[in-house]
Amino acid sequence: MKIRWSRFNTYFVLALLLGLLCGCKSVHSKLKSAYAHLTLHIEALPDATHKTDQVAINRESPVFFNVDKEPFLTEKAVKGAKVIDAMGGFQLTIQFDRQGTWLLESYTTANKSKHFAIFCQWADLNDAELNKGRWLAAPKITAPIRDGIITFTPDASREDAEEIATGLNNVANKLGTAKEGNF
């Protein structure tokens, strides 16, 4: 039995190209399918009704806060998110829609000198499943936030922060709350 090498190589190259074209998901499609879940919880006194939870912020040296189990804001009110460069690192900036801005202003006005804890779950670009999530930060409320924008340094790597921003922007696009252009 004789094999014609030229025919074999042609078929091999065609099969290889077909496998590459059909079997690989593009980075762009992975970015469009990424999503994130975000909740903001206000600091609260512990009580016997089990309406609060104690949460640990910062994985390396945890600081504990008691927060309401029920969030006052979620990803449903997100208009856009981005990672920005800051002195010595990066920060995550999240802008809320009109209703989210009203809620943020109301809660930050009524709870001055308290903290609000930020919890997030996101899907890694290599995996479609949401991770277990993490408490990212607990900024102290020093003044009412009237513009609907929060900026904080998350307890996350820059790569994680980029995935969170991408996921929140995709959710905003799907819900129709996304802001046109960059904020």
ZIKA-V570595 format. One record per pair of residues at least 4 apart in sequence whose C-alpha atoms are under 6 Angstrom apart, sorted by the first residue. I is the first residue (numbers start at 1). J is the second residue. If there is no record, write none. Layout:
# ZIKA-V570595
i=I j=J
i=I j=J
This chain:
# ZIKA-V570595
i=19 j=23
i=20 j=24
i=34 j=123
i=34 j=167
i=35 j=123
i=35 j=167
i=36 j=121
i=36 j=122
i=36 j=164
i=36 j=167
i=36 j=168
i=37 j=75
i=37 j=120
i=37 j=121
i=38 j=74
i=38 j=75
i=38 j=119
i=38 j=120
i=39 j=71
i=39 j=73
i=39 j=74
i=39 j=118
i=39 j=119
i=40 j=71
i=40 j=72
i=40 j=73
i=40 j=117
i=40 j=118
i=41 j=67
i=41 j=68
i=41 j=71
i=41 j=72
i=41 j=116
i=41 j=117
i=42 j=67
i=42 j=68
i=42 j=116
i=43 j=66
i=43 j=67
i=43 j=115
i=43 j=116
i=44 j=66
i=44 j=67
i=44 j=68
i=46 j=52
i=51 j=68
i=51 j=69
i=52 j=67
i=52 j=68
i=52 j=69
i=53 j=66
i=53 j=67
i=53 j=69
i=54 j=65
i=54 j=66
i=55 j=64
i=55 j=65
i=56 j=62
i=56 j=63
i=56 j=64
i=57 j=62
i=57 j=63
i=57 j=135
i=57 j=137
i=58 j=62
i=58 j=155
i=77 j=96
i=77 j=97
i=77 j=100
i=78 j=96
i=78 j=97
i=78 j=172
i=79 j=95
i=79 j=96
i=79 j=97
i=79 j=172
i=79 j=177
i=79 j=178
i=79 j=179
i=80 j=94
i=80 j=95
i=80 j=169
i=80 j=178
i=81 j=93
i=81 j=94
i=81 j=165
i=82 j=92
i=82 j=93
i=82 j=165
i=83 j=91
i=83 j=92
i=84 j=90
i=84 j=91
i=85 j=90
i=86 j=90
i=91 j=152
i=91 j=153
i=92 j=151
i=92 j=152
i=93 j=150
i=93 j=151
i=94 j=149
i=94 j=150
i=95 j=148
i=95 j=149
i=96 j=100
i=96 j=101
i=96 j=148
i=97 j=101
i=100 j=104
i=101 j=148
i=104 j=108
i=105 j=109
i=105 j=144
i=105 j=145
i=105 j=146
i=107 j=111
i=108 j=112
i=108 j=144
i=109 j=144
i=112 j=141
i=112 j=142
i=113 j=141
i=113 j=142
i=114 j=140
i=114 j=141
i=115 j=138
i=115 j=139
i=115 j=140
i=115 j=141
i=116 j=138
i=116 j=139
i=117 j=137
i=117 j=138
i=118 j=135
i=118 j=136
i=118 j=137
i=119 j=134
i=119 j=135
i=119 j=136
i=120 j=133
i=120 j=134
i=121 j=131
i=121 j=133
i=122 j=130
i=122 j=131
i=122 j=164
i=123 j=128
i=123 j=129
i=123 j=130
i=136 j=154
i=136 j=155
i=137 j=154
i=156 j=160
i=163 j=167
i=172 j=176
i=172 j=177
i=172 j=178
i=173 j=178
